């Protein structure tokens, strides 16, 4: 892992593409991701982003945006004005192309410094998207933020399995991520489990019962339709579909997402959504089968 320190001129990126209906801005405290060599990194759409990778293997580099909080403080008021005028509110997605709570965060505190800056310059809404149980280290800050803006914590748990044949382990176990979700929920934060991309689920009834205990809602997204390419062609170039098919042949078809959404709906009635609607917190058409 090549770790380097960088300074940036901007930290709030006006959302475009699929994120446009989810938030007004995205914010990446780091560039690159140490989880890139773990299970989620195999199907991670960011690995295909040449502007970010600059020909470096995904999972091999981490650029630390040292002045992220300072730049946030300097630009938040301007971006808030723009977002309220153009997007109906200043909402931040943290983060769409990196992990905001990598192991390095405990030492470096870049995400923590940005959250502290948000207490001074709050957005209207904050969506935290993470694969990492280390999010609980930020729990006190997130609770303070929830007093001044809407906060929603998305925890990625794509399956009840910790291994798929031939693929690396996840960066954090399923059990640890459920525990983190439970801790956030018990602390009074809104928690959504993002099953994205949906991987084979060994015991769907038990899995979604567990989701209903640990979270307020669930989002399901399949690599078909969910990886930013037509028919999941990006993901089909990776080892993920073969490993999924070896575990559960039906899981490589979009119908699998519909079937899992129907199970989820029994445990979280009205709190199941798929694809972008779920990331945006739109559950009114639950489940979208
Ligand atoms: S944690 Fe997120 S950004 Fe990092 S490799 Fe996994 S899916 Fe990609």
Boltz pocket constraint, residues with backbone or C-beta under 6 A from the ligand:
constraints:
  - pocket:
      binder: B
      contacts: [[A, 33], [A, 34], [A, 35], [A, 36], [A, 37], [A, 40], [A, 41], [A, 44], [A, 45], [A, 46], [A, 96], [A, 97], [A, 98], [A, 99], [A, 131]]
      max_distance: 6.0
